[in-house]
């Protein structure tokens, strides 16, 4: 059910109709935060720590929203359309998301490359988190300019659940 928050911790039990669990599985002094289950649109509020070796302009999405999915059954968070920024398990407010595969330039389909994204997620509040992304691109096709050059971009987004509607988040 959309809008129902799930505490992000292993072993939570249900004790409230709005939340899955309380602080079951929390370590001493740890406050667990929740994520809405299913698809949601999260606003990219800020960007920091940008090193943009791949010229992907991660700051250009500040002020827009990205699709985010949280699957409570597997404790898996997926960020971006088709997991563009990665997917992975979240426990005790943190997790590592990964994505790897071949991709292409939408304006030049013959320009292909291999891309690996690794992202560290830290929940900072209910339906709020930071995501520190490292994106590596390699094995560029000859059609790409410059061909064969490897690159890395890193950045951190601050994200919060917004009011836009999935799946387009517009």
Secondary structure, 3 states (H helix, E strand, C coil): CCCCEEECCCCCCCCCCCEECCCCCCCCCCCCCEEECEEEEEEEEEEEEEEECCCCCHHHHCCCEEEEEEECCCCEEEECHHHCCEEEEEECCEEEEEEEEEEEECCEEEEEEEEEEEEEEEEEECCEEEEEEEEEEECCCCCCCCCCCCEEEEEEEEEEECCCCCCCCC
